[in-house]
Amino acid sequence: MLSHFFPVPGYYYSALTPVDVDVWDLSNTRVLREENRVDLILINEAHSFVCAVENKVAAREHGGQLA
């Protein structure tokens, strides 16, 4: 859930567990590749979930990376 990364003051969010994700229906999850300098972005609006993946396998540091 995006709120785990960007909490909103005054709201309570419980911790997301692997079991939570395991039981979700992810069939409507959108997968964006190489979008805005991020290797993969997973978006599931039904669960208010966004996951950004930066693939660093055998990669060297270079300019324009996320800070």
C-alpha positions in Angstrom: 0.0 0.0 0.0 1.4 3.4 -0.9 0.5 4.6 2.6 3.3 2.4 4.0 5.8 4.6 2.1 4.0 7.9 2.3 1.9 8.0 5.5 -0.9 10.5 5.9 -1.0 12.2 9.2 -4.0 11.3 11.3 -4.6 7.9 9.7 -3.7 4.5 11.0 -2.2 1.9 8.7 -1.5 -1.7 9.7 1.6 -3.4 8.4 1.3 -5.2 5.1 2.3 -8.9 5.3 3.1 -11.5 2.6 -0.1 -13.3 3.6 -2.1 -10.1 2.7 -0.6 -10.0 -0.8 -0.9 -13.8 -1.2 -4.7 -13.7 -0.8 -5.3 -10.6 -3.1 -6.7 -11.0 -6.6 -3.9 -9.4 -8.6 -5.4 -10.2 -12.0 -6.1 -6.4 -12.7 -2.6 -5.3 -11.7 -1.0 -3.1 -14.3 2.7 -3.6 -14.9 4.7 -0.7 -16.4 8.2 -1.3 -17.7 10.9 1.4 -17.9 8.5 4.2 -16.7 10.0 7.5 -15.4 13.4 5.9 -14.7 11.9 3.0 -12.7 12.4 -0.5 -14.1 9.0 -1.9 -13.1 6.0 -0.3 -11.5 3.1 -2.6 -10.3 -0.2 -0.8 -9.7 -3.3 -2.4 -8.3 -6.0 0.2 -7.7 -8.4 -2.3 -6.0 -6.0 -2.6 -3.1 -4.5 0.9 -3.3 -1.1 -0.8 -3.9 1.9 0.5 -5.8 5.2 -1.3 -5.9 8.3 0.2 -7.7 11.1 -2.2 -8.6 14.6 -1.0 -9.5 16.6 -3.9 -11.0 20.2 -3.7 -10.0 21.5 -7.1 -11.0 25.0 -6.6 -12.5 24.3 -2.9 -12.8 26.8 -0.1 -12.3 26.0 3.2 -10.7 25.2 5.9 -13.3 23.6 9.4 -13.4 19.8 9.8 -13.3 19.1 7.1 -10.8 16.5 7.5 -8.1 17.9 8.9 -4.8 
